[in-house]
Each structure stands twice: as C-alpha cells, then as structure tokens.
Amino acid sequence: MLFVTGLLRTFILLGALQGFILGSLLFFSKKKRSSNRILSALIFLISLASFNLYGNFHSWFNTGLWEMIPMIIVMPIGPLIYFYTRSFLDPSFKMSKKERFYFFPVILDLMPSITILIFLIIYFTKTIKPNPSPWGNFIDTYNTYVDIPRWMSITFYLWLSHKYLLRVAIKNNSPLNGQATDYKWLRQFIRVFLAFQVIWFLFLIPYVIPKYYDTLLNAVGWYPIYIPLAIIIYWLGIKGYIVSQQENSAVKKSGSINSQLTASTISEIVSLLKGSMEEDKLYLNPNLSVNMVSGHIDIAPKTISAVLNQHMHKSFNEFVNEYRVEAFKVKILQPDMNNMTITGIAFDCGFNSQATFQRTFKQFTGLSPSAFRDHVMESE
C-alpha cells in the first residue's frame, strides 16, 4: 500500500515539474504568440496546485509564512481556457481592458491568505485578543465550499469556449468534426477539461456534504482529482507544445509561399478568384470551401489563402460572403421575390445559416437585411 501511495505521489510530483518546464518553454518561445503565453499560464496554475498537494504530503507548506502564499489558484483557469481558444484561432487576439475583469474572481482563491494576514495584523497589533480557533475553522470551511464556484466557473467557460469554437467553425464553413487541425486540437482541448469536470463533480458531491467529507478523504484522499490533473499536465504540456511548434512551422511556410509569388502571378490568381465568383458563381454553393475553389481554378489552397490574406486583406469566407451579400442585395429588390422570406432569399444566395447571414450582412452593410430593404424602398 505504501508503495502504491508513493508511486501516485511521485506521478503527481513529476507531472507538476514537467508542467513548470514545458510551461516555461511555451512562455519564452521565440514565437511569442498570446496563445502560447496563455497556455503557459494555464499549465503553470495546474502544476502549482499539484506541487502544493505533494508538498502537503511532506508538510512543506503547513507552517509559518508558507501558509500565506496562495498555491491553489483555480478561478483564472476558466477564463484562460476561453482566451486560449480565442487566441489560438485568432493570432491577432489581444485581451481588452474589459475582459481583464474576468480574472477578478481570483479574490476567492486569495481569501484564506487574506484571512491569515488579517489575523496576524490583529495578533501583532493586539487590537483585540486573538483566538486562532475560529479563524482556522473559517478557513477549513471556506476551503471546502469554495470549490463549488470554482467548478461552476470552469464549466461556464468551457461552455463559452465550445460556443465560440462552434461559431467560428460555422462562419468559416468548417464543421467541427472535419479535418481542420486547429478545430481538432481545440475540440480535444475542451473535451479533456470537460471530462475532468465530470470527475470533479462526482468527487465534489460527497466532499461538500459534512457527514461524507471525512469518509471520502480517508478512503481515497485527493487522488481522484490530482491523478487526472497530472495526466492533463502531461498531455497538455507535450501536446500543446507540439501543436504550437507545428503552428509556427505552418506560419513560416505560409510566409515562404507568399515571398515566392511575383506581382504578375498574384494578379493572375486574383483574376481567377474573381472570375470563379462573378462568372462561375461558385459562391452559390453553401458548402463551398477553399479546396473546392482550388480544384476549380487549379491553384493550391495555401497559395489561394496567401493571396487572399496578404494581398486582398481578407479571409476566404469574407471573400465569398461578400459576393453572397451583393447577390442578396440585388435579389431582395426584385418584384418576383416579394413572396419569399428574407431567409429563403439568403439561402438562394449561398448562405446555409440564418445566424451567419444576419451577422455577415450587418458586418458588410451596417444594417440588418430588413432595415436595408426598408431603406432602399424609402429612397426610391
């Protein structure tokens, strides 16, 4: 039994140490993308909690000023998951000042340290006669029930991350179960944390019920939580680092393609792209992808993306949807369209989602489809 316990504790310690190492590599990588730094912070917080548990096995942090140092910092994990998802899909992502408020609930993690600090101030200033017992009981009770908002926070941000990933996939006409590397990685990323949330929830139910609390911890300790966390650290550190390096290579290759294109080649590709929309009307296909256009004009998908991004300054979906919006603007004013709904006309123009159409139309015109129609009718 002692051998098994020692093995589990070593597994947790090695996971924490690997997290610190790979987290540092991500943070200080030459490609200082925000996604790498956010992932680094996420790994660091999980590793810190694991290291704290191992230290408590050996009573490293249970005495003196060590108790004032917060090592279980969970509330930022949910926002970090969400911002990592966003920054991975959008290399230009920058956290706004408003979004920094998402991290303010970290005060819940700091409350035990703040309580100890207040007690020490009272003790040394002799403001009142301090009795450590109620303070210790408060911290013990608080540490038990604070896990409820912690669990709720991570679960909420996982839902938010999935919702964001789904919205981007719909916008780009790329199903989540497709082969796009970015989507596959983020889908795995979210699912792994969701699986952990299920495990934590099953542990949390008896943990917060007083009559089961001691029985649970005496029977299994914290291993049902921290062994999965150690596995996540191993997986997240190695897989996350590999994905970041593959992404950097892809960026370099994209830049290499772009540098090899001459002005005449770029002009020819732009002409072919416009022709595929204006003459061949490929945009009417609601499932149109860059690979389909590639096969139609016989130009490599990476080259098409490079020309669109670097020279036309728009994504593939922006390029295609611009034609769909223009087609809608023409169709909706035709007399024979009076019996059709706005959504029906949008689908005729190549859109396959009402929500995507509404958002895209307003993005290009600044008006909703119905407001656009009313505005044109009034001006005639």
C-alpha positions, 0 to 999 in steps of 0.5 A: 500500500505504501508503495502504491501511495508513493508511486501516485505521489511521485506521478503527481510530483513529476507531472507538476515539474514537467508542467513548470518546464514545458510551461516555461518553454511555451512562455519564452518561445521565440514565437511569442504568440498570446496563445502560447503565453496563455497556455503557459499560464494555464499549465503553470496554475495546474502544476502549482496546485499539484506541487502544493498537494505533494508538498502537503504530503511532506508538510512543506507548506503547513507552517509559518509564512508558507501558509500565506502564499496562495498555491491553489489558484483555480478561478483564472483557469476558466477564463484562460481556457476561453482566451486560449481558444480565442487566441489560438484561432485568432493570432491577432487576439489581444485581451481588452481592458474589459475582459481583464475583469474576468480574472477578478474572481481570483479574490476567492482563491486569495481569501484564506491568505487574506484571512491569515494576514488579517489575523496576524495584523490583529495578533501583532497589533493586539487590537483585540485578543486573538483566538486562532480557533475560529479563524482556522475553522473559517478557513477549513470551511471556506476551503471546502465550499469554495470549490463549488464556484470554482467548478461552476466557473470552469464549466461556464467557460468551457461552455463559452469556449465550445460556443465560440469554437462552434461559431467560428467553425460555422462562419468559416464553413468548417464543421467541427468534426472535419479535418481542420487541425486547429478545430481538432486540437481545440475540440480535444482541448475542451473535451479533456477539461470537460471530462475532468469536470465530470470527475470533479463533480462526482468527487465534489458531491460527497466532499461538500456534504459534512457527514461524507467529507471525512469518509471520502478523504480517508478512503481515497484522499485527493487522488481522484482529482490530482491523478487526472490533473497530472495526466492533463499536465502531461498531455497538455504540456507535450501536446500543446507544445507540439501543436504550437511548434507545428503552428509556427512551422505552418506560419513560416511556410505560409510566409515562404509561399507568399515571398515566392509569388511575383506581382504578375502571378498574384494578379493572375490568381486574383483574376481567377478568384474573381472570375470563379465568383462573378462568372462561375458563381461558385459562391452559390454553393453553401458548402463551398470551401477553399479546396473546392475553389482550388480544384476549380481554378487549379491553384493550391489552397495555401497559395489561394489563402496567401493571396487572399490574406496578404494581398486582398486583406481578407479571409476566404469566407469574407471573400465569398460572403461578400459576393453572397451579400451583393447577390442578396442585395440585388435579389431582395429588390426584385418584384418576383421575390416579394413572396419569399422570406428574407431567409429563403432569399439568403439561402438562394444566395449561398448562405446555409445559416440564418445566424451567419447571414444576419451577422455577415450582412450587418458586418458588410452593410451596417444594417440588418437585411430588413432595415436595408430593404426598408431603406432602399424602398424609402429612397426610391 
